[in-house]
Amino acid sequence: MRIGIVLGSVREGRKGTSAAAWLMGIAAERTDAEFVLIDLADYDLPVLTDETVPFDYEGTYPQPNVQAWADALKACDGYVWLTPEYNHGVPGGFKNAVDYLGMEMAFKPVAFVSYGFEGGVRAVEAWRPILAAMHLWGLRNQVALDNATEFDGNQVRPAERRAGAVRHLYDAVVLAATKLQS
């Protein structure tokens, strides 16, 4: 079982880097799945301008960075999307990266860890119909980190209860991925 923790911010000095490290630390406690960090910034994806619909590529993309992004996601059985909230919505770079894909993530579960003012909850709500369009199973589970109270600059300082919430979120993703595989 492989679960991808997808860091969906590409900004310089992003808060997500410390949040991803925190999530990976909690994941390291587990033995029921391999948790891997997939950092969107590592793929340097340009704005999607291709006239071919991604589903028509059938998993073989002409750009090597897009292929690497697709392969990284395809190799996972489920996901935790670490998403910031930008302007009450999803981050443009992350949305663009998802738009590049065809069926690589289809029929796999996604849970969310979000961050922003008000915990990034509006970004997650905006993601949910996008997940449905991509044939992803959006889980109810979410951990919402508040920029004002759970970060010191760009360093995450989560409330004490958050680690337990992340463990429950991981439980749900692993369980859903197991059930969807059978």
Backbone as numpy.savetxt, mean C-alpha at the origin, in Angstrom:
# Nx Ny Nz CAx CAy CAz Cx Cy Cz
3.38 -17.55 2.15 2.52 -16.37 2.15 3.42 -15.14 2.15
3.16 -14.26 1.20 3.96 -13.02 1.09 3.01 -11.83 1.10
3.26 -10.91 2.02 2.45 -9.70 2.15 3.33 -8.50 1.82
2.89 -7.68 0.89 3.63 -6.48 0.52 3.14 -5.28 1.29
4.06 -4.62 1.96 3.76 -3.32 2.58 4.18 -2.29 1.56
3.21 -1.65 0.93 3.46 -0.75 -0.19 3.50 0.68 0.31
4.69 1.27 0.27 4.88 2.66 0.65 4.52 3.52 -0.54
3.39 4.22 -0.45 2.81 4.90 -1.59 3.12 6.37 -1.73
4.14 6.87 -1.08 4.54 8.26 -1.25 5.89 8.30 -1.96
6.04 9.28 -2.83 7.31 9.45 -3.53 7.94 10.81 -3.22
7.38 11.54 -2.29 7.86 12.87 -1.96 9.22 12.84 -1.29
9.98 13.88 -1.50 11.23 14.08 -0.76 10.87 14.31 0.71
11.65 13.74 1.61 11.42 13.96 3.04 10.10 13.43 3.54
9.60 12.40 2.95 8.26 11.87 3.27 8.20 11.23 4.66
7.05 11.35 5.28 6.79 10.74 6.58 6.69 9.22 6.45
6.33 8.75 5.29 6.10 7.33 5.08 7.32 6.46 5.31
8.51 7.00 5.14 9.71 6.20 5.33 9.81 5.70 6.77
9.59 6.57 7.73 9.67 6.14 9.13 8.47 5.25 9.49
7.31 5.55 8.93 6.13 4.71 9.19 6.35 3.31 8.62
6.95 3.21 7.44 7.23 1.90 6.84 8.21 1.10 7.70
9.24 1.76 8.21 10.20 1.08 9.08 9.51 0.56 10.35
8.62 1.35 10.91 7.85 0.94 12.08 6.98 -0.28 11.75
6.30 -0.24 10.61 5.45 -1.36 10.20 6.28 -2.62 9.97
7.44 -2.47 9.35 8.31 -3.63 9.10 8.83 -4.20 10.42
9.07 -3.36 11.41 9.50 -3.84 12.72 8.44 -4.71 13.37
7.19 -4.31 13.27 6.10 -5.12 13.82 5.94 -6.40 13.00
6.09 -6.30 11.70 5.99 -7.49 10.84 7.07 -8.51 11.15
8.23 -8.06 11.57 9.35 -8.96 11.87 9.04 -9.90 13.03
8.03 -9.57 13.84 7.63 -10.43 14.95 6.87 -11.67 14.48
6.41 -11.66 13.24 5.50 -12.70 12.75 6.23 -13.84 12.08
5.59 -15.01 12.16 6.13 -16.19 11.48 5.13 -16.78 10.49
3.95 -16.20 10.39 2.91 -16.76 9.52 2.98 -16.25 8.08
3.83 -15.26 7.83 3.96 -14.71 6.48 5.29 -13.97 6.37
5.74 -13.84 5.15 6.90 -12.99 4.86 6.36 -11.62 4.48
6.81 -10.60 5.17 6.40 -9.23 4.87 7.55 -8.55 4.15
7.25 -7.94 3.00 8.27 -7.26 2.21 7.85 -5.82 1.99
8.81 -4.94 2.02 8.54 -3.52 1.75 8.68 -3.28 0.26
7.65 -2.69 -0.32 7.66 -2.28 -1.72 7.54 -0.77 -1.72
8.63 -0.09 -2.00 8.69 1.37 -1.94 8.49 1.92 -3.35
7.37 2.56 -3.56 7.03 3.11 -4.87 8.14 4.00 -5.41
8.82 4.73 -4.55 9.88 5.64 -5.00 11.02 4.91 -5.70
11.18 3.62 -5.43 12.25 2.84 -6.06 12.01 2.58 -7.54
10.81 2.83 -8.04 10.46 2.44 -9.41 10.46 3.60 -10.40
10.53 4.82 -9.93 10.65 6.00 -10.79 9.69 5.94 -11.98
8.41 5.80 -11.68 7.41 5.69 -12.74 7.03 7.08 -13.26
7.06 7.26 -14.58 6.60 8.53 -15.14 5.07 8.59 -15.11
4.53 9.74 -15.43 3.08 9.87 -15.54 2.62 8.96 -16.67
1.55 8.24 -16.42 1.00 7.31 -17.40 0.45 8.08 -18.61
1.08 7.88 -19.76 0.62 8.52 -20.99 0.41 7.50 -22.11
0.65 6.25 -21.83 0.56 5.18 -22.83 -0.86 5.07 -23.36
-1.02 4.94 -24.65 -2.36 4.80 -25.21 -2.92 3.40 -25.03
-2.05 2.42 -24.76 -2.51 1.05 -24.53 -3.03 0.92 -23.11
-4.19 0.33 -22.96 -4.78 0.09 -21.66 -3.93 -0.97 -20.95
-3.54 -0.73 -19.68 -2.66 -1.68 -18.99 -3.14 -3.14 -19.02
-4.43 -3.37 -18.92 -4.94 -4.74 -18.96 -4.57 -5.43 -20.28
-4.41 -4.66 -21.35 -4.08 -5.25 -22.66 -2.64 -5.75 -22.74
-1.79 -5.31 -21.82 -0.41 -5.81 -21.82 -0.31 -7.23 -21.26
-1.35 -7.67 -20.57 -1.41 -9.02 -20.01 -0.18 -9.36 -19.18
0.30 -8.38 -18.40 1.39 -8.63 -17.47 2.79 -8.47 -18.02
2.93 -8.14 -19.30 4.24 -7.92 -19.89 4.29 -6.49 -20.41
5.04 -5.64 -19.71 5.06 -4.21 -19.99 6.32 -3.82 -20.75
6.22 -2.82 -21.64 7.39 -2.44 -22.43 8.47 -1.68 -21.64
8.08 -0.98 -20.56 9.06 -0.22 -19.78 9.58 -1.09 -18.63
10.90 -1.22 -18.49 11.45 -2.08 -17.43 11.03 -1.68 -16.02
10.92 -0.38 -15.74 10.53 0.03 -14.39 9.07 -0.32 -14.09
8.22 -0.24 -15.10 6.82 -0.63 -14.91 6.75 -2.15 -14.70
7.54 -2.89 -15.48 7.56 -4.35 -15.31 8.04 -4.73 -13.92
9.06 -4.06 -13.42 9.58 -4.36 -12.08 8.52 -4.06 -11.02
7.81 -2.95 -11.16 6.71 -2.58 -10.24 5.63 -3.65 -10.28
5.23 -4.04 -11.48 4.18 -5.06 -11.62 4.63 -6.39 -11.02
5.87 -6.79 -11.28 6.39 -8.06 -10.76 6.44 -8.06 -9.24
6.85 -6.95 -8.64 6.92 -6.86 -7.18 5.54 -7.06 -6.56
4.52 -6.47 -7.17 3.17 -6.60 -6.63 2.58 -7.97 -6.92
2.85 -8.50 -8.09 2.33 -9.82 -8.45 2.85 -10.90 -7.51
4.07 -10.74 -7.01 4.70 -11.74 -6.14 4.06 -11.82 -4.76
3.14 -10.92 -4.45 2.52 -10.88 -3.12 1.13 -11.51 -3.14
0.75 -12.05 -1.98 -0.57 -12.66 -1.80 -1.57 -11.69 -1.19
-1.09 -10.60 -0.64 -1.92 -9.58 -0.03 -1.07 -8.36 0.24
-1.74 -7.28 0.65 -1.04 -5.99 0.76 -1.50 -5.20 1.98
-0.58 -4.38 2.46 -0.89 -3.28 3.35 -0.44 -2.05 2.60
-1.39 -1.18 2.25 -1.04 0.05 1.55 -0.82 1.14 2.59
0.40 1.66 2.62 0.76 2.78 3.47 0.58 4.03 2.64
-0.52 4.71 2.88 -0.89 5.83 2.02 -1.01 7.14 2.78
-0.38 8.18 2.26 -0.66 9.51 2.81 -1.98 10.03 2.23
-2.45 11.09 2.82 -3.60 11.81 2.27 -3.11 13.16 1.76
-3.38 13.43 0.51 -3.03 14.72 -0.08 -4.32 15.42 -0.50
-4.55 16.60 0.03 -5.70 17.41 -0.37 -7.02 16.64 -0.30
-7.21 15.94 0.79 -8.42 15.16 1.06 -8.58 13.98 0.10
-7.50 13.50 -0.50 -7.61 12.39 -1.44 -6.36 11.54 -1.48
-6.28 10.71 -2.51 -5.14 9.81 -2.68 -3.95 10.57 -3.26
-2.74 10.13 -2.95 -1.56 10.78 -3.53 -1.46 10.46 -5.02
-1.19 11.49 -5.81 -1.17 11.34 -7.26 -0.17 10.32 -7.77
1.03 10.29 -7.18 2.04 9.34 -7.63 1.61 7.90 -7.40
0.96 7.63 -6.28 0.49 6.28 -5.95 -0.65 5.89 -6.89
-1.57 6.81 -7.10 -2.69 6.53 -8.03 -2.16 6.26 -9.43
-1.21 7.05 -9.88 -0.60 6.84 -11.19 0.03 5.45 -11.29
0.74 5.04 -10.24 1.39 3.73 -10.22 0.37 2.59 -10.29
-0.74 2.74 -9.59 -1.80 1.72 -9.64 -2.42 1.70 -11.03
-2.58 2.86 -11.64 -3.17 2.92 -12.98 -2.32 2.22 -14.03
-1.05 2.06 -13.79 -0.17 1.36 -14.73 -0.47 -0.14 -14.81
-1.15 -0.69 -13.82 -1.25 -2.13 -13.69 -2.50 -2.72 -14.31
-2.37 -3.99 -14.65 -3.50 -4.78 -15.12 -4.00 -5.67 -14.00
-3.78 -6.97 -14.15 -4.35 -7.94 -13.21 -3.37 -8.40 -12.12
-2.22 -7.77 -11.98 -1.20 -8.23 -11.03 -1.71 -8.36 -9.60
-2.57 -7.47 -9.19 -3.05 -7.47 -7.81 -4.47 -8.02 -7.67
-5.09 -8.38 -8.75 -6.51 -8.74 -8.73 -6.79 -9.89 -7.77
-7.93 -9.76 -7.09 -8.46 -10.78 -6.20 -7.54 -11.08 -5.01
-6.85 -10.04 -4.57 -6.00 -10.14 -3.39 -6.47 -9.08 -2.38
-6.26 -9.33 -1.07 -6.73 -8.39 -0.05 -5.78 -7.21 0.16
-6.37 -6.08 0.52 -5.63 -4.87 0.86 -6.19 -4.31 2.15
-5.30 -4.02 3.10 -5.66 -3.26 4.30 -4.83 -1.98 4.27
-5.21 -1.01 5.07 -4.60 0.31 4.98 -3.99 0.78 6.29
-2.82 1.40 6.16 -2.27 2.28 7.18 -2.16 3.63 6.49
-2.82 4.61 7.05 -2.85 5.93 6.42 -2.29 6.97 7.37
-1.90 8.08 6.79 -1.44 9.18 7.61 -1.77 10.50 6.94
-1.98 11.48 7.78 -2.35 12.82 7.34 -3.07 13.50 8.49
-3.54 14.69 8.24 -4.36 15.34 9.26 -5.69 14.60 9.24
-6.23 14.34 10.38 -7.38 13.44 10.57 -7.02 12.01 10.23
-5.73 11.67 10.23 -5.27 10.30 10.07 -5.27 9.76 8.64
-5.55 10.60 7.69 -5.55 10.13 6.30 -6.77 9.31 5.91
-7.83 9.39 6.70 -9.00 8.54 6.44 -9.70 8.87 5.13
-9.62 10.11 4.69 -10.28 10.46 3.42 -9.56 9.83 2.24
-8.26 9.68 2.34 -7.52 8.99 1.28 -7.97 7.54 1.17
-8.13 6.89 2.31 -8.56 5.49 2.29 -9.96 5.37 1.69
-10.84 6.26 2.08 -12.19 6.21 1.50 -12.17 6.45 0.00
-11.26 7.28 -0.46 -11.11 7.51 -1.90 -10.50 6.29 -2.59
-9.64 5.56 -1.90 -9.04 4.35 -2.48 -10.04 3.23 -2.68
-11.03 3.13 -1.81 -11.92 1.96 -1.83 -12.61 1.71 -3.18
-13.21 2.71 -3.84 -13.80 2.42 -5.15 -12.74 2.11 -6.22
-11.55 2.66 -6.04 -10.46 2.35 -6.98 -10.08 0.87 -6.83
-10.00 0.39 -5.59 -9.73 -1.02 -5.36 -10.76 -1.90 -6.05
-12.01 -1.54 -5.90 -13.08 -2.33 -6.52 -12.91 -2.38 -8.04
-12.54 -1.27 -8.64 -12.34 -1.23 -10.08 -11.17 -2.10 -10.52
-10.20 -2.28 -9.63 -9.01 -3.08 -9.94 -9.17 -4.54 -9.50
-10.37 -4.93 -9.07 -10.65 -6.29 -8.60 -9.84 -6.66 -7.36
-9.61 -5.68 -6.49 -8.93 -5.93 -5.23 -9.97 -6.02 -4.11
-9.64 -6.78 -3.08 -10.53 -6.94 -1.94 -10.10 -5.98 -0.84
-10.80 -4.88 -0.72 -10.49 -3.90 0.32 -11.01 -4.37 1.66
-10.10 -4.58 2.61 -10.50 -5.00 3.95 -10.90 -3.79 4.78
-11.72 -4.03 5.75 -12.19 -2.97 6.63 -11.04 -2.39 7.46
-10.06 -3.22 7.74 -8.98 -2.85 8.66 -8.21 -1.62 8.19
-7.98 -0.72 9.14 -7.23 0.50 8.86 -6.62 1.01 10.16
-5.40 1.48 10.05 -4.75 2.19 11.14 -4.49 3.60 10.60
-5.01 4.60 11.29 -4.92 5.98 10.82 -4.02 6.79 11.75
-2.87 7.19 11.23 -1.89 7.96 12.00 -2.08 9.45 11.74
-2.21 10.21 12.81 -2.47 11.64 12.68 -1.16 12.44 12.62
-1.03 13.24 11.57 0.19 14.05 11.40 0.46 14.95 12.60
-0.58 15.48 13.21 -0.40 16.47 14.29 0.04 15.84 15.60
-0.36 14.59 15.85 -0.10 14.00 17.16 0.79 12.76 17.12
1.02 12.18 15.95 1.76 10.92 15.89 3.01 10.99 15.02
3.44 12.19 14.72 4.70 12.41 14.02 5.44 13.55 14.69
6.74 13.42 14.75 7.62 14.50 15.18 8.43 14.85 13.95
8.01 15.89 13.25 8.57 16.16 11.93 8.19 15.03 11.01
9.17 14.35 10.44 8.89 13.22 9.57 9.05 11.87 10.26
9.30 11.90 11.55 9.50 10.67 12.31 8.20 10.24 12.97
7.75 9.02 12.69 6.52 8.53 13.29 6.72 8.30 14.79
5.73 8.73 15.56 5.68 8.53 17.01 4.26 8.09 17.34
3.91 6.87 16.94 2.52 6.44 17.07 2.06 6.29 18.51
0.77 6.49 18.68 0.16 6.24 19.99 0.42 4.79 20.37
0.51 4.54 21.67 0.86 3.21 22.17 -0.07 2.12 21.64
-1.33 2.42 21.49 -2.31 1.41 21.06 -2.14 1.00 19.59
-1.41 1.79 18.82 -1.31 1.53 17.37 -0.61 0.21 17.03
0.38 -0.19 17.78 1.08 -1.44 17.47 0.12 -2.63 17.53
-0.75 -2.66 18.52 -1.76 -3.72 18.60 -2.72 -3.68 17.43
-3.09 -2.48 17.02 -3.98 -2.33 15.87 -3.32 -2.83 14.59
-2.02 -2.58 14.46 -1.29 -3.07 13.29 -1.23 -4.59 13.32
-1.01 -5.19 14.47 -0.99 -6.65 14.57 -2.32 -7.25 14.14
-3.43 -6.63 14.55 -4.76 -7.10 14.13 -4.94 -6.92 12.61
-4.45 -5.82 12.09 -4.51 -5.57 10.65 -3.74 -6.66 9.90
-2.54 -6.99 10.37 -1.76 -8.06 9.76 -2.49 -9.40 9.85
-3.11 -9.67 11.00 -3.90 -10.90 11.14 -4.96 -10.98 10.05
-5.65 -9.88 9.82 -6.74 -9.86 8.83 -6.22 -10.07 7.41
-5.10 -9.43 7.07 -4.56 -9.58 5.72 -4.10 -11.01 5.49
-3.41 -11.59 6.45 -2.92 -12.97 6.30 -4.11 -13.93 6.21
-5.10 -13.76 7.06 -6.27 -14.62 7.02 -7.00 -14.51 5.68
-7.23 -13.29 5.22 -7.93 -13.09 3.95 -7.12 -13.68 2.79
-5.83 -13.46 2.79 -4.99 -14.00 1.70 -5.01 -15.52 1.72
-5.00 -16.11 2.91 -5.07 -17.58 3.03 -6.37 -18.10 2.48
-7.47 -17.47 2.86 -8.79 -17.91 2.39 -8.94 -17.73 0.88
-8.40 -16.64 0.36 -8.52 -16.39 -1.09 -7.66 -17.35 -1.90
-6.60 -17.90 -1.31 -5.77 -18.87 -2.01 -6.41 -20.23 -2.11
-7.33 -20.54 -1.20 -7.90 -21.89 -1.18 -9.09 -22.03 -2.12
